[in-house]
């Protein structure tokens, strides 16, 4: 009875297991070796029936009938050892072998054997037969550093144990008895003899027919170990960082989709490598649940895991500049606050604000552009104007509310650059924010009246199956972003033009409309594309993990083709509902509520919160003379001779840029001189260069070209002058109008425009 007080190891086996990553349906996606260098998989809940039959017939046929020790087997082993003069047999039961493994295979002596006998009896008292068999099955040695049935099945056959044939099961069942002497790949004669003998025994017991046993014997023996699946390397790496080392991580990944997305990403990255772009990442999110269906943290072009281009970096969680990806959130937030209508004109003119001078990607200005078009075209300047009106402090707060926790510095740190990629984020975070917007829109009409929004809509993505239910107390009358505002943002995102090579995609059955947005960081270091339909969000990042920029690395050219390719694997639709609200008439040219002076209107539905103070201010009633060449007033012209005309009038600087893109734009006629209105022409004058001046650009002491200083004067000291060289905007000046240039040799055109829209052009030539 003293044995009852002798402790068994606790735990019986040390919990040094490999980390396994499984798909949502339990298929193996990847594994990482245990901390002691053994391929020891976490134990399964049960032992497969085939292996149970095979191992008991081979190792311990009377397992279910003895109390942990088998006196007949021990007696036979004792007699064999006496005759041989050495230990040649142990007579061990499976229970005794389990105890021996738990004691870490101590030296084989009669004293040690006695302890194992006693502890085996105790083990049988505290564990059921099924538990003991399970402990043995998943901790027995199978040769080399392969421990346990699950690891052996994958390493030798590349499949889980329940998918093994009788021949494969029998081959594994004979390994723990002497794994070093019949290790797969050597001693094949001995190995085959043992396996085939076990197959005969299984046939004799009725587990398979004699014909089946004959066919089983014809199956090859396992050879070299097989590589384990490696279909989600970076998510497995992340799971271990999240504290899931040594466990079976059943993820939310879709097994087939994960493999397909990985294959597409690797193949696409292989093409980009010709431009020295070596990394790509992709993620697919189920909008309704927030579950991750595909997670490719980085690409392995050609399947090569040995190159030195940062392939082991998980880009999905890496903090990078998002470029223009935050614009849809500002667009929706501005609609929410009633400071913007979906198609309202935004300024697109040179802006210099506290040292910040944003430019559009093409370095051009359009004067004024509809807000939805500015979003679809990803124009920078209009959105900086919009953010200045909305307030970067408010946007900072709003973004944090909907999931951008990477904004860990005060709003003043980012300023207006926040909307152009001045704050870093991750693909994980950004895809979750877009999924939150889509969830809020999808859930809105399914919720109780006046309680259509929930903070739970903006939850982070998950790669683990979490069962969460939305409580009624979570619902709020006012949402973080209103459903109509989200809807208009998505509709604007549907207007983006696809890459040139896909421009004909709508002609084929694979074309599906989606709402999408791209982003390109400063210096061409990051290319992004995030798209969504009513069911899925797909996010893609392309670039170099070491932050090296490359020419042509843009969201539209480098990231969106992969995103569209992934969408071909998915279902869903992006035919979003029509806007809801009350019917209103909108001025086509300004995007504001139509007045009696608007010339063209269109009808749409808008919610009340967007309509306050949004009447068109661009259309005016002008009074003209009989020839319609001049504006007049009653002070200088007979009222009965005046002609009244409705006119679309932009602010002067906006008009100057606008008419370069809209040839039908007509400037308002000047006032009749007799009417006493001042004409602004002649307000500006160039001091240098004068007409037809030949300019010499000096060379600095270091041999590099210096600057030629040009200077202008303006009658109004407070005016701003916008300088353009060969129609390209280069800067603005106030009060002191001097600008330095280093133009290339040859003829050039200098254009100056003031904030009243007055223009001055001057040709000059730079000497060689």
ZAMARGU-4260 file (C-alpha; in steps of 0.2 Angstrom, whole numbers, plus 5000, padded with zeros to 4 digits):
<rodrens>
0) 5000/5000/5000 | 5015/5012/5002 | 5015/5014/4983 | 4999/5024/4985 | 5009/5037/4993
5) 5023/5037/4980 | 5019/5052/4968 | 5017/5050/4950 | 5025/5063/4940 | 5014/5079/4939
10) 5010/5082/4926 | 5013/5065/4920 | 5021/5072/4904 | 5029/5089/4902 | 5018/5100/4892
15) 5031/5104/4879 | 5021/5102/4863 | 5022/5109/4845 | 5010/5123/4841 | 4998/5118/4828
20) 4987/5130/4817 | 4971/5122/4810 | 4958/5129/4799 | 4940/5132/4804 | 4936/5114/4799
25) 4951/5107/4809 | 4963/5104/4794 | 4981/5107/4798 | 4988/5123/4791 | 5005/5124/4799
30) 5015/5118/4814 | 5030/5124/4824 | 5042/5112/4834 | 5041/5111/4853 | 5054/5120/4864
35) 5064/5104/4867 | 5066/5101/4848 | 5053/5087/4847 | 5039/5085/4835 | 5027/5081/4849
40) 5009/5087/4844 | 4996/5091/4858 | 4986/5075/4862 | 4970/5073/4853 | 4954/5069/4862
45) 4954/5050/4857 | 4964/5037/4848 | 4959/5031/4831 | 4951/5014/4830 | 4963/5007/4818
50) 4978/5012/4828 | 4970/5006/4844 | 4967/4989/4836 | 4985/4988/4829 | 4994/4994/4844
55) 4985/4983/4856 | 4988/4967/4845 | 5006/4972/4843 | 5011/4978/4861 | 4998/4972/4874
60) 4984/4961/4868 | 4978/4959/4886 | 4978/4977/4890 | 4960/4978/4895 | 4961/4962/4906
65) 4976/4966/4917 | 4979/4978/4932 | 4994/4987/4924 | 5005/4972/4924 | 5004/4955/4915
70) 5012/4941/4926 | 5012/4929/4911 | 5022/4942/4900 | 5034/4946/4915 | 5037/4928/4918
75) 5041/4924/4900 | 5053/4940/4899 | 5061/4934/4915 | 5065/4917/4908 | 5071/4924/4892
80) 5083/4936/4901 | 5090/4922/4912 | 5093/4911/4897 | 5102/4925/4888 | 5112/4931/4902
85) 5106/4949/4899 | 5090/4959/4897 | 5083/4955/4881 | 5064/4957/4885 | 5055/4968/4897
90) 5038/4960/4897 | 5031/4977/4898 | 5012/4981/4896 | 5007/4997/4888 | 5003/5004/4906
95) 5021/5000/4911 | 5028/5008/4895 | 5018/5024/4898 | 5025/5025/4916 | 5043/5022/4909
100) 5040/5036/4897 | 5034/5047/4911 | 5049/5044/4921 | 5060/5049/4906 | 5066/5031/4902
105) 5077/5028/4916 | 5091/5015/4915 | 5084/4998/4914 | 5088/4989/4930 | 5078/4976/4940
110) 5076/4990/4954 | 5069/5002/4941 | 5058/4989/4934 | 5051/4986/4951 | 5046/5004/4953
115) 5038/5004/4936 | 5028/4989/4941 | 5022/4997/4956 | 5018/5014/4948 | 5009/5005/4934
120) 4997/4998/4947 | 4994/5015/4954 | 4992/5022/4936 | 4978/5010/4933 | 4970/5015/4949
125) 4969/5033/4945 | 4967/5033/4926 | 4955/5024/4915 | 4961/5011/4902 | 4956/5024/4888
130) 4966/5038/4896 | 4981/5027/4898 | 4980/5021/4880 | 4978/5039/4875 | 4993/5045/4885
135) 5004/5031/4877 | 4998/5035/4859 | 5002/5053/4860 | 5019/5052/4869 | 5027/5036/4862
140) 5043/5038/4852 | 5041/5035/4833 | 5059/5038/4828 | 5071/5053/4828 | 5063/5068/4835
145) 5045/5062/4831 | 5035/5059/4846 | 5016/5053/4847 | 5005/5046/4834 | 4999/5063/4827
150) 5016/5069/4823 | 5021/5053/4816 | 5006/5052/4804 | 5010/5069/4797 | 5029/5067/4797
155) 5029/5050/4788 | 5013/5050/4778 | 5008/5069/4777 | 4991/5066/4783 | 4981/5065/4800
160) 4980/5048/4809 | 4961/5045/4805 | 4965/5046/4786 | 4978/5032/4787 | 4976/5015/4778
165) 4978/4999/4788 | 4996/4997/4781 | 5001/5014/4786 | 4993/5012/4803 | 5002/4995/4806
170) 5018/5003/4800 | 5017/5016/4814 | 5011/5003/4827 | 5027/4994/4826 | 5038/5009/4827
175) 5037/5013/4846 | 5043/4995/4851 | 5060/4999/4843 | 5060/5015/4834 | 5079/5017/4832
180) 5081/4999/4824 | 5067/5001/4811 | 5067/5020/4808 | 5059/5024/4792 | 5071/5023/4778
185) 5083/5010/4785 | 5082/4992/4790 | 5067/4990/4778 | 5067/4971/4778 | 5065/4970/4797
190) 5052/4985/4796 | 5042/4976/4783 | 5043/4959/4792 | 5036/4967/4808 | 5022/4977/4798
195) 5017/4962/4788 | 5016/4951/4803 | 5005/4963/4812 | 4994/4964/4796 | 4992/4945/4797
200) 4987/4946/4815 | 4974/4960/4811 | 4967/4949/4797 | 4966/4934/4809 | 4956/4944/4821
205) 4944/4950/4808 | 4949/4968/4806 | 4952/4966/4788 | 4950/4951/4775 | 4964/4941/4769
210) 4963/4949/4752 | 4964/4966/4760 | 4979/4961/4770 | 4988/4955/4755 | 4984/4972/4746
215) 4990/4981/4762 | 5007/4972/4762 | 5010/4979/4744 | 5009/4997/4750 | 5026/5005/4752
220) 5034/5008/4769 | 5036/5026/4775 | 5053/5033/4769 | 5060/5050/4773 | 5050/5062/4784
225) 5039/5074/4774 | 5038/5092/4777 | 5023/5098/4787 | 5010/5110/4779 | 5016/5129/4779
230) 5000/5138/4773 | 4999/5151/4786 | 5017/5154/4793 | 5014/5172/4799 | 4997/5168/4808
235) 5006/5153/4817 | 5020/5165/4822 | 5007/5178/4828 | 4997/5165/4838 | 5013/5160/4847
240) 5017/5178/4851 | 4999/5179/4857 | 5003/5166/4870 | 4996/5150/4861 | 5013/5141/4861
245) 5011/5122/4863 | 4992/5122/4859 | 4981/5117/4844 | 4975/5134/4838 | 4959/5131/4828
250) 4958/5147/4818 | 4944/5155/4808 | 4953/5153/4792 | 4945/5144/4777 | 4957/5130/4772
255) 4954/5131/4753 | 4953/5150/4753 | 4969/5152/4763 | 4979/5141/4751 | 4972/5149/4736
260) 4975/5167/4742 | 4993/5162/4748 | 4996/5154/4730 | 4990/5170/4722 | 5000/5181/4733
265) 5016/5171/4731 | 5014/5171/4712 | 5010/5189/4711 | 5025/5194/4722 | 5036/5183/4710
270) 5031/5195/4696 | 5034/5211/4706 | 5052/5205/4711 | 5058/5210/4694 | 5055/5228/4700
275) 5064/5224/4716 | 5048/5224/4725 | 5049/5209/4736 | 5035/5208/4749 | 5016/5207/4748
280) 5002/5203/4761 | 4984/5199/4759 | 4969/5197/4771 | 4951/5192/4769 | 4938/5196/4782
285) 4920/5190/4784 | 4910/5206/4787 | 4896/5199/4797 | 4907/5190/4810 | 4923/5199/4809
290) 4932/5182/4807 | 4948/5181/4796 | 4946/5169/4782 | 4963/5171/4774 | 4979/5178/4782
295) 4995/5179/4771 | 5007/5190/4782 | 5020/5190/4768 | 5024/5182/4752 | 5036/5168/4748
300) 5040/5170/4730 | 5044/5153/4722 | 5040/5145/4739 | 5058/5150/4744 | 5059/5153/4763
305) 5078/5156/4763 | 5079/5172/4754 | 5084/5188/4763 | 5070/5200/4759 | 5061/5201/4775
310) 5049/5187/4771 | 5047/5182/4789 | 5040/5199/4794 | 5021/5199/4797 | 5016/5214/4787
315) 4998/5212/4792 | 5003/5218/4809 | 5017/5230/4804 | 5014/5249/4806 | 5015/5257/4789
320) 5009/5274/4782 | 4992/5271/4774 | 4993/5285/4761 | 4975/5289/4756 | 4966/5275/4764
325) 4958/5286/4778 | 4949/5297/4765 | 4933/5287/4765 | 4931/5289/4784 | 4933/5308/4783
330) 4921/5309/4769 | 4908/5299/4779 | 4912/5309/4795 | 4910/5326/4785 | 4893/5320/4778
335) 4888/5315/4796 | 4892/5333/4803 | 4882/5341/4789 | 4897/5351/4782 | 4897/5342/4766
340) 4885/5335/4753 | 4890/5319/4743 | 4893/5329/4727 | 4897/5346/4734 | 4912/5355/4726
345) 4928/5355/4736 | 4942/5367/4732 | 4957/5360/4722 | 4969/5374/4722 | 4987/5377/4729
350) 4986/5377/4748 | 5000/5382/4761 | 4995/5380/4779 | 5007/5382/4793 | 5021/5375/4783
355) 5011/5361/4775 | 5009/5362/4756 | 5000/5346/4750 | 4999/5341/4732 | 4989/5329/4721
360) 4998/5314/4715 | 4999/5321/4697 | 5004/5338/4704 | 4990/5346/4695 | 4975/5357/4702
365) 4957/5356/4695 | 4950/5372/4704 | 4935/5363/4711 | 4929/5345/4711 | 4914/5336/4717
370) 4918/5327/4734 | 4913/5310/4728 | 4924/5312/4713 | 4938/5318/4724 | 4937/5302/4734
375) 4936/5291/4719 | 4951/5300/4711 | 4960/5300/4728 | 4964/5319/4726 | 4974/5325/4741
380) 4971/5344/4741 | 4952/5344/4741 | 4953/5332/4756 | 4965/5343/4765 | 4953/5358/4763
385) 4939/5346/4769 | 4949/5341/4785 | 4954/5359/4788 | 4935/5363/4789 | 4930/5347/4798
390) 4945/5348/4811 | 4959/5336/4812 | 4956/5335/4831 | 4938/5328/4828 | 4944/5316/4814
395) 4958/5310/4826 | 4944/5306/4839 | 4932/5298/4826 | 4946/5286/4819 | 4950/5280/4837
400) 4932/5277/4840 | 4930/5266/4825 | 4946/5256/4829 | 4962/5265/4824 | 4971/5262/4840
405) 4988/5265/4832 | 4984/5284/4834 | 4994/5284/4850 | 4999/5302/4849 | 4989/5318/4851
410) 4980/5326/4836 | 4992/5340/4835 | 5006/5328/4831 | 4998/5323/4815 | 4989/5339/4810
415) 4982/5340/4792 | 4994/5327/4786 | 4983/5314/4795 | 4973/5312/4780 | 4988/5309/4768
420) 4996/5295/4778 | 5004/5305/4791 | 4999/5292/4804 | 5004/5274/4803 | 4992/5260/4804
425) 4991/5241/4800 | 4983/5231/4787 | 4974/5221/4801 | 4968/5237/4809 | 4962/5246/4793
430) 4953/5231/4786 | 4944/5230/4802 | 4939/5248/4801 | 4931/5245/4784 | 4923/5230/4790
435) 4916/5239/4804 | 4908/5252/4792 | 4901/5239/4782 | 4894/5229/4797 | 4886/5245/4803
440) 4877/5248/4786 | 4872/5230/4785 | 4865/5229/4802 | 4856/5246/4803 | 4840/5241/4795
445) 4839/5224/4805 | 4839/5233/4822 | 4825/5241/4832 | 4818/5258/4826 | 4829/5273/4832
450) 4842/5261/4839 | 4850/5256/4823 | 4868/5258/4829 | 4880/5248/4840 | 4898/5251/4846
455) 4900/5232/4843 | 4900/5235/4824 | 4917/5242/4825 | 4925/5228/4834 | 4943/5222/4829
460) 4945/5207/4817 | 4948/5190/4825 | 4957/5174/4819 | 4950/5164/4833 | 4932/5158/4834
465) 4924/5169/4847 | 4906/5168/4851 | 4900/5185/4856 | 4882/5191/4856 | 4877/5209/4855
470) 4867/5215/4870 | 4853/5227/4869 | 4862/5239/4881 | 4875/5241/4867 | 4863/5249/4855
475) 4863/5267/4854 | 4851/5279/4845 | 4866/5289/4837 | 4879/5279/4828 | 4897/5283/4826
480) 4894/5285/4807 | 4877/5286/4801 | 4871/5273/4788 | 4867/5285/4774 | 4885/5293/4776
485) 4893/5276/4775 | 4882/5272/4760 | 4887/5287/4751 | 4906/5283/4755 | 4904/5266/4747
490) 4895/5272/4732 | 4909/5285/4729 | 4922/5271/4731 | 4913/5261/4718 | 4917/5274/4705
495) 4936/5271/4706 | 4943/5265/4689 | 4951/5249/4689 | 4969/5246/4683 | 4972/5248/4664
500) 4975/5229/4662 | 4958/5226/4670 | 4948/5239/4661 | 4938/5227/4651 | 4934/5215/4666
505) 4916/5221/4666 | 4914/5212/4649 | 4917/5195/4657 | 4907/5185/4669 | 4921/5186/4683
510) 4918/5205/4685 | 4909/5209/4701 | 4907/5227/4707 | 4915/5232/4723 | 4919/5247/4733
515) 4937/5250/4735 | 4951/5262/4739 | 4969/5262/4736 | 4984/5271/4746 | 5002/5275/4742
520) 5014/5281/4755 | 5026/5295/4753 | 5042/5289/4744 | 5033/5275/4735 | 5036/5264/4750
525) 5019/5256/4753 | 5005/5252/4741 | 4988/5247/4748 | 4971/5242/4741 | 4956/5238/4752
530) 4939/5233/4744 | 4923/5226/4750 | 4906/5220/4745 | 4891/5215/4756 | 4900/5200/4763
535) 4919/5202/4762 | 4933/5214/4765 | 4949/5211/4755 | 4965/5220/4760 | 4982/5220/4751
540) 4998/5228/4755 | 5013/5227/4743 | 5031/5235/4745 | 5047/5231/4754 | 5048/5226/4772
545) 5064/5235/4774 | 5055/5251/4769 | 5064/5254/4752 | 5054/5264/4740 | 5052/5259/4722
550) 5047/5269/4706 | 5029/5264/4701 | 5025/5257/4718 | 5007/5263/4719 | 4991/5257/4726
555) 4982/5257/4709 | 4996/5249/4699 | 5004/5237/4712 | 4991/5232/4725 | 4974/5233/4717
560) 4977/5219/4704 | 4980/5207/4718 | 4965/5213/4727 | 4954/5210/4712 | 4962/5193/4709
565) 4957/5188/4726 | 4939/5194/4724 | 4937/5182/4710 | 4938/5168/4723 | 4924/5176/4733
570) 4905/5178/4732 | 4895/5193/4738 | 4888/5208/4729 | 4891/5227/4730 | 4875/5233/4724
575) 4872/5244/4739 | 4854/5250/4742 | 4848/5267/4736 | 4851/5281/4748 | 4837/5284/4760
580) 4831/5301/4766 | 4818/5313/4759 | 4818/5318/4740 | 4827/5334/4737 | 4833/5343/4721
585) 4852/5345/4719 | 4861/5357/4708 | 4871/5347/4696 | 4886/5359/4695 | 4889/5363/4713
590) 4882/5347/4722 | 4872/5359/4734 | 4853/5360/4736 | 4846/5369/4720 | 4840/5386/4721
595) 4830/5396/4708 | 4846/5401/4699 | 4853/5384/4696 | 4852/5379/4678 | 4853/5360/4679
600) 4846/5350/4693 | 4844/5331/4698 | 4833/5323/4711 | 4840/5312/4725 | 4836/5307/4743
605) 4846/5314/4757 | 4843/5313/4776 | 4839/5329/4786 | 4855/5330/4795 | 4864/5334/4779
610) 4852/5348/4773 | 4855/5362/4785 | 4862/5378/4776 | 4867/5369/4761 | 4859/5379/4747
615) 4869/5383/4731 | 4880/5398/4733 | 4888/5396/4716 | 4874/5401/4705 | 4869/5420/4703
620) 4858/5431/4694 | 4868/5443/4683 | 4862/5459/4675 | 4869/5461/4658 | 4869/5474/4644
625) 4860/5471/4628 | 4875/5464/4620 | 4878/5452/4635 | 4896/5458/4635 | 4896/5467/4652
630) 4888/5467/4669 | 4878/5482/4673 | 4868/5490/4687 | 4854/5502/4689 | 4866/5516/4693
635) 4873/5516/4676 | 4861/5507/4664 | 4843/5508/4661 | 4833/5494/4670 | 4821/5491/4656
640) 4836/5487/4644 | 4845/5475/4656 | 4845/5456/4653 | 4845/5444/4667 | 4855/5428/4666
645) 4858/5413/4678 | 4877/5411/4680 | 4888/5398/4688 | 4902/5408/4696 | 4917/5400/4705
650) 4929/5410/4716 | 4943/5418/4705 | 4957/5406/4709 | 4946/5391/4708 | 4940/5397/4691
655) 4957/5399/4684 | 4961/5381/4687 | 4944/5374/4684 | 4942/5381/4666 | 4958/5371/4661
660) 4948/5355/4664 | 4931/5362/4659 | 4931/5371/4642 | 4913/5375/4644 | 4916/5386/4659
665) 4911/5404/4656 | 4919/5418/4666 | 4906/5431/4672 | 4907/5446/4660 | 4917/5461/4667
670) 4907/5477/4673 | 4904/5490/4660 | 4917/5504/4663 | 4904/5517/4666 | 4897/5507/4680
675) 4912/5512/4691 | 4917/5494/4695 | 4936/5492/4696 | 4944/5480/4684 | 4958/5470/4693
680) 4968/5468/4677 | 4986/5476/4679 | 4987/5473/4697 | 5003/5462/4695 | 5019/5466/4686
685) 5035/5455/4684 | 5051/5464/4690 | 5062/5450/4684 | 5062/5442/4671 | 5056/5455/4659
690) 5049/5450/4642 | 5060/5440/4632 | 5073/5440/4645 | 5087/5427/4644 | 5090/5420/4661
695) 5107/5413/4668 | 5106/5400/4682 | 5122/5402/4693 | 5132/5387/4698 | 5136/5385/4717
700) 5153/5382/4724 | 5150/5363/4725 | 5147/5363/4706 | 5128/5360/4708 | 5115/5372/4699
705) 5110/5386/4710 | 5094/5396/4710 | 5088/5410/4698 | 5078/5422/4709 | 5062/5429/4701
710) 5052/5443/4708 | 5035/5451/4705 | 5025/5466/4713 | 5007/5467/4717 | 4996/5482/4720
715) 4988/5474/4735 | 5001/5469/4748 | 4990/5456/4756 | 4987/5446/4740 | 4994/5429/4737
720) 5003/5425/4721 | 5003/5407/4714 | 5018/5403/4703 | 5018/5391/4689 | 5033/5385/4678
725) 5027/5378/4662 | 5010/5375/4669 | 5016/5366/4684 | 5013/5374/4701 | 5029/5377/4711
730) 5023/5388/4726 | 5015/5403/4732 | 5021/5420/4740 | 5014/5433/4751 | 5019/5451/4753
735) 5037/5448/4747 | 5034/5440/4730 | 5051/5431/4726 | 5053/5414/4720 | 5069/5404/4717
740) 5070/5392/4702 | 5083/5381/4694 | 5075/5377/4677 | 5083/5367/4663 | 5091/5376/4649
745) 5079/5381/4635 | 5063/5391/4633 | 5050/5392/4647 | 5034/5400/4652 | 5031/5408/4669
750) 5013/5410/4674 | 5007/5420/4690 | 4989/5419/4697 | 4983/5430/4711 | 4969/5426/4723
755) 4957/5436/4713 | 4960/5425/4698 | 4971/5438/4688 | 4984/5430/4677 | 5001/5436/4671
760) 5011/5426/4658 | 5029/5429/4654 | 5041/5419/4642 | 5059/5417/4646 | 5074/5407/4640
765) 5087/5399/4651 | 5105/5400/4644 | 5116/5384/4643
</rodrens>
